[in-house]
Amino acid sequence: MFMIEKSLFGTTKSGEKVYKFDLISGSSVASILTFGATIQSLIVPSNHGVLDVVMGYSDLSSYEEFDGYLGATVGRNGNRIKNAEFYLDDTLIKLNKNDGDNNLHGGNIGFSHKVWSVKSINVEENSITLSYLSKDGEENFPGNLQVETKFTLNGSSLVIEYFAITDKKTVCNLTNHSYFCLDGAGEPTSHDAFVKIDADRVLEVDEGLIPTGNFINVENTPFDFRDFKQIKTDILSNDKQIEFMHGYDCNFCLNANGKHKEVAWLYSKRSGIELTVKTSNYGLQLYTGYFLTDRVGKGGKTYKQNTSICLETQTYPDAVNNKNFPSSILSPTDKYYVKTEYLFSLKKD
């Protein structure tokens, strides 16, 4: 049974109304906000009843106040751009710096903090499509970029599709920044979960978490998740890259290489929930929440550092400054399209 319910979530400080849409499919519910095209809640079955498996807030002011991009659609460019600049053809583009000397997740006020419009609601397929026009020069990016994010819930499968067109060459690299907690949002046991990622290589980074342009083969390193391994196994290992990241905050170069396939799995023995990630993107950022400071989330739960897992599908970080990476440049003659699916299933104890 499909159902979509709409409610007013709040009003921004600038007076814009923000709505919440609950996509309901049986016992699963995905709550989507027009603020940041954000997944505010994702309720799925577990072996012990239903659980909300993503971090989020109960009120709009927290989304406006806190960093962390909880559940948001980030862009124009997900992840980091070195020194907040790059050459587009022969023109140097200088972006806003919001992560030290770098540009992170679109800049000072990226897509995560914009109020998106509702383009369409399809009750038959249980989907909502949100749209946003990023105007030429916004955060110093060139081109009018028209973006759409479509969320579809079918059973315990949440599909996110990203569409974009531009009138000038520009950067476009969109992702969702949900923090998964398969034992329930705010529970401290997330790093007990087992992870598997179909990738033989990760990007090497410097101390600022900027790719050096080199690749690391995962074999015999803390980054080898080709078979299921608990997150906490190597998260404190004596490895220079792990020290830079304060855990995991790195791009896995997916073996699927842009083909829409299953690329990652996350499993909790405690809840019995297994999350399978399918994507048509080239990379996946595994992030274990080091930079997430303590804050109050849904239901009065305190969210703490290093108690969640992000699986962000993306083009490689700083691709605009590395010609040997898959390109993140979108031209007026092209159409941007990426599809990512988060599929939840149960394993019995």
N, C-alpha and C positions, 0 to 999 in steps of 0.2 A: 504494500500500500504506500503510495506516494502522497505527500502533502507539503505545502509550502505556507508558512505563517510569517506575517510581517508585523513588526512592532517598532515603536520609536525607541532608540537606544539612548539618545541624548542630543544635546546641542553643543556645538563647538564654541570655544571662546569668541570666535568671530561671528557666531550667530547662525551657522549652517546646521541644519538638521541631519542627524545620522540615524540610519535605520538598520535593524537586524532582521535577517531572513533566516528562518529555520527550515532547512531542507530535511524532511522526515521520510525515512525509508524503513518501515518495520520498527525495530528497536534502536536503529541508528539515527543520529541527528547531527547534522553539520550546521553550525550557526555562523553566518557570514555577515560581516559589517560592511557598510558602504564607506566607512572610514578606513582607508588603506587597503580596500578589498581584502579584508582580514578574516582569517578563520578564528573566531572568538572561542568556539567550543567544538569538540568533536567527540560525540558519545557513541561508543561501540560496545558490543557484547564482550564479556570476559567469562572466565570459568566461575566467577563469583558475582554475577549480575553485570549491569552495564557500568562503564567507567568513562569519564571525560579524560582523554589522553593527550590533550594539548594545553599548554599554559596560556592564560589570558586574564583579562580583567573583567570585573562586574560593572564597571562604570567608564564612561567616555573620558573623563578627566585624567584617569590613569594612563590611557593610551596617548593622550596629548602630553603628559608630563614626563613619563619614563622613556628611557632608551631601551634598546634590546630588540625592537621590531617584532614583538610577539605575534606570530601568526600572519604577519602582513605580507602583501605583495610588494617587493622592493624593486626599484628601478630609478632612472633608466638603466643603470648598470648595477647589478648585484655584485657584491664583494668589492675588492679594492682596485684602485688605479694609482700607480706609483707617481708620487709627487703631484698628484691631481692634475696631470697634463698628458697630452699625447698629440701626435701629428695626424691630421686628417688630410690626405694628399700632401700639400706643401704648407698647410696652415697649422700653426701651433694653437691647440685648444687648451685654455687654462680653466680648470674647474675650481669649485670651492673646496677648501681643505677642511674636513670634519673628522679626520682620524690621524692626528699628528700632521705630517706633511702630505698625507694621502687623501684621496676621495673614497668614501665608503658608502655603499648602498644608495648611490644617487646624490649624495651631498647633504647640505644643511636641512632642507625640507624636501625629501624625496617622495616617491609615490606612496610610501607607507604612511604619510601624514597628510594626504590629500583626501578630500571627500569625492568619491567616485559617483557617477551617475548610473542609474539602472537602465540598461539598454533593453533587456528582455527578460521575461520570466516564462519558462516552459514547464507547466505542471505535469504534462504527460511524460517528459523525460526527467523531471525533478531537477531542473537546472535554473541557474540565474547567471546572467551575463552583465558584468559591470564594465563601464568604460570611463576613460580619462583622456583628455587632450593635454599633453605636455607641450606648451607653446615654445616656439623658437626662442632660444636664449635662457630658458628656465634652467637654473643651476649652471648656466653657461654652456649647456649642451646645444648644438646646432639643430635646426629643423623642428617643424611641427610634427610631433609624434603622437599619432592616435593609437591608443592602447585599449585592448579588451581582455578581461580575464573572465573565463567561464568556469563555474563550479557545477559539477553534476554528482549527485549522490544516488547510487543504486545498490541497495543492500548495504554492505559494509565497505563499499568501494567509492572513494572520493576521487574524481577525475578533475584535474585542473588543466585548462587549455588557455594558452596565451597567444594573442594575435596582435600584430602591430604593423602600421604603415607609416611612412615618413615622406616629406616633400624635399628633404635634403639628406645627404649622407650624415649618419649619426651613429651613436652607440646604442645598442639595444640588447640587454641581457637581463631577463626577468626571472624571478624565482619567488617561491614562498618560504617564509622564515618561521615555520612552526617549530616549537620546542616540544618534542614528543616525550611523554612519560607513560610508559605502558602499564605501570601500576597505579596510575591516576595522577592527574596534574598536582604537583606540589609534594608528591611522595619522594622521600630521599633515596629511593632504591633504584633509580633509573640506570645507574652505571653497573648494576648487576646484570643488566640485559645482555644478550648475546647478539653480535653483529656479524653479518657476512656481506662483503662488497666484491662484486665481480670486476676487479681492477688489478693489474699487474704493476702499475706505476702510480706514484703520487708526484705532485710538484714540490720541488725543494723551495723553501722560503728563507728570507733573511729575518733579522730580529724584528723588523716591522711587519712581518707576515706577508711580504711582497715576494712573488715568485722570482727566483733568480734566472729563470729560463732553462734550468736543468731539471732532469727527471730522476727520481729515485725508484729503483726496483724494490718492490715491497718484501721480497724474499729475505728472511732472516732479519727483519726490522720490526719495530712496533706497529708498522702500518700494514702488516700482512693480515688481512681479514678475508682471505680467499676461502677459508673455512670458518665456521662459526667460532667466535671467541668473545669472551666477556669484555666489555669496554674497560673495566677497571683493571684488567690483567696487566697492561703495559702503560697505563696512563701516567704513572709516576716513574717510568723507566729512565735510566741515565742515558738519554739520547739527546743530542744537541737540538734536533728539530722539535722534539717533545718539549724541551725546555723553552724554546722560542714561543711555542703555542700554548704553554701552560696546560697541557693535555692534548686534545685533538682540535685542530682548526685548520684543516688542510683539504686541498682539492684532489680527489681520486680521479684518475684518467680512465674513464670507463671503457672496458673492452668492447662494449656494444658500439662505441664510436659513432653515435648519432642515430642508430637504429632503435626503434621503439621496442625495448626488451626489458625483462626483469633484470635489475642491476644491483639491488641491495635488499637485505632482509634484517629485521630487528625483532628479537624474540624475548619475551619475559616468561620464565618458568612460574613466577608467582601468580600472574594473572592469566597465563595461558595464551595471551595475545601474540600473534605474529603479524608484523607489518611487512608487506612486500612492496617495494618501490619499482615502478616501471617508468621509463622516461625515454624521450627521443633526444635528450640533450647529451652533451659530450662529457660533462663532469659532474661530480657530486661532492659537495662540501660536507665533511663530517665535522661537526662542531659540538663540543661537550659543555659549553656554557660558562667558561671561565670569566668572561667580562660581564656576566649578568649579576648585578649587585642585588642584595636582599631587597625585596619589595612584597607588598601584599597583593595576592591575586584573587581569583574567584573563590567564593565561599570563605573568605578570610584567611586562606592558607598563605603562609609565608613561603615565597619562592626563593631558594637559595642558590648560590654559586655552585656550578658543577653538579647539578641534579636534574639534567635534562639532556636530550640528544636532538640535534638538528641534522636533517638529511636534505640539503638544499641542492636541487638539480640546477645546473648552470653551464654557461660557457666558462672556460677557464678564467680565473682572476687575472687582471691586467693583460688580457688578450690584445688590447689595442697597442701595447708596447712590446709584444712578442710575436713576430711574424711566423714562428714555428708552432703557434697555438691555433686552434680553430678560431675563425674570425668572429668578432662581435659587432662588426660594422653592418648596418642596414642601409641599403640604397633605395632611392625612390622607385626603382624598377622591381624591387623585391617585396615579398610579404613575409613577415616574421611569424613563425608558428612553432610552438613547442607544446608537447602533451606530456603530462606527468600524472601517474595514478598512484594513490596510496590505498592499498588493499589490505583490509584487516580480516584475519581468520583466527580460528581457535585450535589449539592443541590441548588434548586432555592430559591430565597429570598421569 
